[in-house]
Amino acid sequence: MLKNNPGLVISILIAIAAVCFALFGNDPYYVQVIIWVFSHAVIAATLRFVLLIGELNIATAAFFGIGAYTTAVAVTIFDLPFVVALIVATLVSAAVSALFGWITLRTKGPYFLLISFAFTEVVRLLYTKTEVLGGNSGMIGIYPPLGLDPYFPAIAVGVLALILFVLYAVERSNLGRVFKAIENNEDIPRSVGLNVIALKVLCFVIASAAVGLSGSIHAFTNNVIAPADFTYFVAVLALAYVKIGGEGHFAGPIIGATILTLAAQWLLSFGPYENIFYGAIIIGALLLMPDGLIGLKDRFKSRSSKRRDAQ
């Protein structure tokens, strides 16, 4: 698999380099930026993963928050160990998504989009109205074990990178091809006896469990979480990452997340004009590259082949 996939080899090397930088980097700010890049990449990759079945999932933001809040409760209230908190956050996100998906994935397109948007806002409002979850103020004191403190950035980057590789492996598997077949025409998988609804739910659960685990890492990284961290805007930004990078390839959302995360840090120096320039970058990229950065490769190939045919 590695011999026939140089892109995967490069990705593994980049992940190893990122883990090493997080472990040995002397500047906490740049280490934090690396974690943000990988965290945003996971959110974008999970949103794109559900696009495999043809659905835009705004609830990605909700399950990111469910993973974070589950971790906060597990650590601050029940005093569960670090690894157990990660597992519980993943399982809770998967369980809630299974129920939500089984009910809602019988709808399609804009209907599912609106339902997932409403679900995200309802979950956020539940956080604000629940005193045990800190209400609007959120929850504090979400720390990894003291013994792991020097190694936690590397652990965070390693876990997030592993999530990306697992999602990639699933997409390239036979199961991923079935998901893609559902997007193209779900009547064909149904005609050969496959349970399309169950497969849609499975795709949704895999993505939600992955983003829930990412939310758990987010909680441990920030040590503080609040409802405002998990609005639908998280999914909107993830969609921007996907579109700018290109949804035609798994690497697209990772590239988009990397570029926009780094751009956001650079634009901090522009003060009140930060959001204006950030929005301009997104709009300009979408207008100039409707298929994303990944799509440029196909565009150049097409132009090259036309030139050769003309000659």
Buried (B, 14 or more C-beta within 10 A) or exposed (E): EEEEEEEBEEBBEEBEEBBEBBBEBEEEEEBBBBBBBBBBBBBBBBBBBBBBBBBBBBBBBBBBBBBBBBBBBBBBEEEBEBEEBBBBBBBBBBBBBBEBBBEBBEBEEEEBBEBBBBBBBEBBEEBBEEEEBBBEEBBBEBBBEEEBEEEBBBBBBBBBBBBBEBBBEBBBEEBBEBBBBBBEEBEEBBEEEBEBBEBBBBBBBBBBBBBBBBBBBBBBBBEBBBBEBBBBEBBEBBBBBBBBBBBBBBBBBBBBBBBBBEBBBEBEEEEEEBEEBBEEBBEEBEEEBEBBBBBEBEEEEEEEEEEEEEE
